[in-house]
Amino acid sequence: MILDSQPQSTTQDPGTIGSTNLVSNGEHVNNWIIDLGATSHMTYDPNDFKTKSVPRQQAILNANSDIYLVTGGGIMKLSTTFTLPNTLFVLLLFTKLLLVAK
Protein backbone atom coordinates (compact mmCIF):
# COMPACT_ATOMS: atom_id res chain seq x y z
CA MET A 1 0.00 0.00 0.00
CA ILE A 2 1.38 3.40 -0.92
CA LEU A 3 -0.28 6.37 0.73
CA ASP A 4 -0.76 9.96 -0.45
CA SER A 5 -0.23 9.37 -4.15
CA GLN A 6 -2.46 9.48 -7.19
CA PRO A 7 -2.93 6.10 -8.91
CA GLN A 8 -2.46 5.85 -12.67
CA SER A 9 -4.97 3.76 -14.58
CA THR A 10 -3.93 1.47 -17.40
CA THR A 11 -5.55 -1.15 -19.58
CA GLN A 12 -2.32 -3.08 -20.10
CA ASP A 13 -2.15 -6.84 -20.44
CA PRO A 14 -2.07 -8.32 -16.89
CA GLY A 15 1.08 -10.19 -17.87
CA THR A 16 2.97 -6.89 -17.92
CA ILE A 17 1.92 -5.80 -14.42
CA GLY A 18 4.14 -6.44 -11.38
CA SER A 19 3.35 -5.80 -7.72
CA THR A 20 4.61 -4.36 -4.45
CA ASN A 21 3.37 -4.63 -0.86
CA LEU A 22 5.23 -1.81 0.87
CA VAL A 23 3.53 0.82 3.07
CA SER A 24 4.75 4.43 2.90
CA ASN A 25 4.03 7.55 4.94
CA GLY A 26 4.05 9.69 1.79
CA GLU A 27 7.63 10.97 2.06
CA HIS A 28 10.46 9.83 -0.18
CA VAL A 29 12.78 7.32 1.43
CA ASN A 30 16.30 7.45 -0.05
CA ASN A 31 17.40 4.09 1.41
CA TRP A 32 16.59 0.79 -0.23
CA ILE A 33 13.82 -1.22 1.45
CA ILE A 34 13.82 -5.03 1.20
CA ASP A 35 10.45 -6.16 -0.16
CA LEU A 36 9.62 -9.88 -0.30
CA GLY A 37 6.37 -9.11 -2.14
CA ALA A 38 7.80 -6.99 -4.96
CA THR A 39 8.16 -8.44 -8.44
CA SER A 40 11.18 -6.28 -9.38
CA HIS A 41 13.68 -3.80 -7.99
CA MET A 42 12.04 -0.34 -8.19
CA THR A 43 12.95 3.31 -7.66
CA TYR A 44 11.26 6.69 -7.96
CA ASP A 45 14.55 8.52 -8.69
CA PRO A 46 15.72 8.64 -12.33
CA ASN A 47 19.22 9.64 -11.14
CA ASP A 48 19.69 6.17 -9.60
CA PHE A 49 20.25 4.53 -12.98
CA LYS A 50 23.72 3.72 -14.31
CA THR A 51 22.28 2.70 -17.68
CA LYS A 52 18.74 2.93 -18.98
CA SER A 53 16.76 0.41 -21.03
CA VAL A 54 13.22 -0.54 -21.94
CA PRO A 55 11.47 -1.85 -18.79
CA ARG A 56 10.34 -5.47 -18.59
CA GLN A 57 6.96 -4.42 -17.16
CA GLN A 58 4.59 -1.61 -18.07
CA ALA A 59 2.88 -1.16 -14.70
CA ILE A 60 2.88 -2.33 -11.09
CA LEU A 61 -0.04 -3.17 -8.84
CA ASN A 62 0.30 -2.11 -5.20
CA ALA A 63 -1.41 -3.62 -2.16
CA ASN A 64 -4.36 -1.20 -2.54
CA SER A 65 -4.92 -2.54 -6.06
CA ASP A 66 -3.82 0.82 -7.54
CA ILE A 67 -1.90 0.53 -10.78
CA TYR A 68 1.21 2.70 -11.26
CA LEU A 69 2.84 3.09 -14.65
CA VAL A 70 6.46 2.05 -15.13
CA THR A 71 8.09 4.85 -17.12
CA GLY A 72 11.58 3.40 -17.53
CA GLY A 73 14.08 0.84 -16.44
CA GLY A 74 17.73 -0.08 -16.41
CA ILE A 75 20.73 -1.09 -14.34
CA MET A 76 21.49 0.49 -11.00
CA LYS A 77 24.99 0.43 -9.55
CA LEU A 78 24.89 0.38 -5.74
CA SER A 79 28.64 -0.12 -5.31
CA THR A 80 31.70 -0.97 -7.39
CA THR A 81 30.78 -4.65 -7.26
CA PHE A 82 26.99 -4.71 -6.81
CA THR A 83 24.45 -3.83 -9.50
CA LEU A 84 20.69 -4.28 -9.76
CA PRO A 85 19.68 -5.28 -13.30
CA ASN A 86 16.14 -4.81 -14.58
CA THR A 87 15.31 -2.10 -12.04
CA LEU A 88 12.03 -0.31 -12.75
CA PHE A 89 11.50 3.46 -12.69
CA VAL A 90 8.09 4.15 -11.07
CA LEU A 91 7.65 7.87 -10.47
CA LEU A 92 4.73 7.50 -8.03
CA LEU A 93 6.65 5.34 -5.54
CA PHE A 94 7.88 6.91 -2.30
CA THR A 95 10.44 4.21 -1.56
CA LYS A 96 13.23 2.34 -3.34
CA LEU A 97 12.46 -1.37 -3.31
CA LEU A 98 14.96 -4.20 -3.39
CA LEU A 99 13.35 -7.45 -4.49
CA VAL A 100 14.42 -10.42 -2.38
CA ALA A 101 13.12 -13.87 -3.29
CA LYS A 102 11.64 -16.03 -0.56
C-alpha positions in Angstrom: 0.0 0.0 0.0 1.4 3.4 -0.9 -0.3 6.4 0.7 -0.8 10.0 -0.5 -0.2 9.4 -4.2 -2.5 9.5 -7.2 -2.9 6.1 -8.9 -2.5 5.8 -12.7 -5.0 3.8 -14.6 -3.9 1.5 -17.4 -5.6 -1.1 -19.6 -2.3 -3.1 -20.1 -2.2 -6.8 -20.4 -2.1 -8.3 -16.9 1.1 -10.2 -17.9 3.0 -6.9 -17.9 1.9 -5.8 -14.4 4.1 -6.4 -11.4 3.4 -5.8 -7.7 4.6 -4.4 -4.5 3.4 -4.6 -0.9 5.2 -1.8 0.9 3.5 0.8 3.1 4.8 4.4 2.9 4.0 7.5 4.9 4.1 9.7 1.8 7.6 11.0 2.1 10.5 9.8 -0.2 12.8 7.3 1.4 16.3 7.5 0.0 17.4 4.1 1.4 16.6 0.8 -0.2 13.8 -1.2 1.5 13.8 -5.0 1.2 10.4 -6.2 -0.2 9.6 -9.9 -0.3 6.4 -9.1 -2.1 7.8 -7.0 -5.0 8.2 -8.4 -8.4 11.2 -6.3 -9.4 13.7 -3.8 -8.0 12.0 -0.3 -8.2 12.9 3.3 -7.7 11.3 6.7 -8.0 14.6 8.5 -8.7 15.7 8.6 -12.3 19.2 9.6 -11.1 19.7 6.2 -9.6 20.3 4.5 -13.0 23.7 3.7 -14.3 22.3 2.7 -17.7 18.7 2.9 -19.0 16.8 0.4 -21.0 13.2 -0.5 -21.9 11.5 -1.9 -18.8 10.3 -5.5 -18.6 7.0 -4.4 -17.2 4.6 -1.6 -18.1 2.9 -1.2 -14.7 2.9 -2.3 -11.1 0.0 -3.2 -8.8 0.3 -2.1 -5.2 -1.4 -3.6 -2.2 -4.4 -1.2 -2.5 -4.9 -2.5 -6.1 -3.8 0.8 -7.5 -1.9 0.5 -10.8 1.2 2.7 -11.3 2.8 3.1 -14.7 6.5 2.0 -15.1 8.1 4.8 -17.1 11.6 3.4 -17.5 14.1 0.8 -16.4 17.7 -0.1 -16.4 20.7 -1.1 -14.3 21.5 0.5 -11.0 25.0 0.4 -9.5 24.9 0.4 -5.7 28.6 -0.1 -5.3 31.7 -1.0 -7.4 30.8 -4.7 -7.3 27.0 -4.7 -6.8 24.5 -3.8 -9.5 20.7 -4.3 -9.8 19.7 -5.3 -13.3 16.1 -4.8 -14.6 15.3 -2.1 -12.0 12.0 -0.3 -12.8 11.5 3.5 -12.7 8.1 4.1 -11.1 7.7 7.9 -10.5 4.7 7.5 -8.0 6.7 5.3 -5.5 7.9 6.9 -2.3 10.4 4.2 -1.6 13.2 2.3 -3.3 12.5 -1.4 -3.3 15.0 -4.2 -3.4 13.4 -7.4 -4.5 14.4 -10.4 -2.4 13.1 -13.9 -3.3 11.6 -16.0 -0.6 
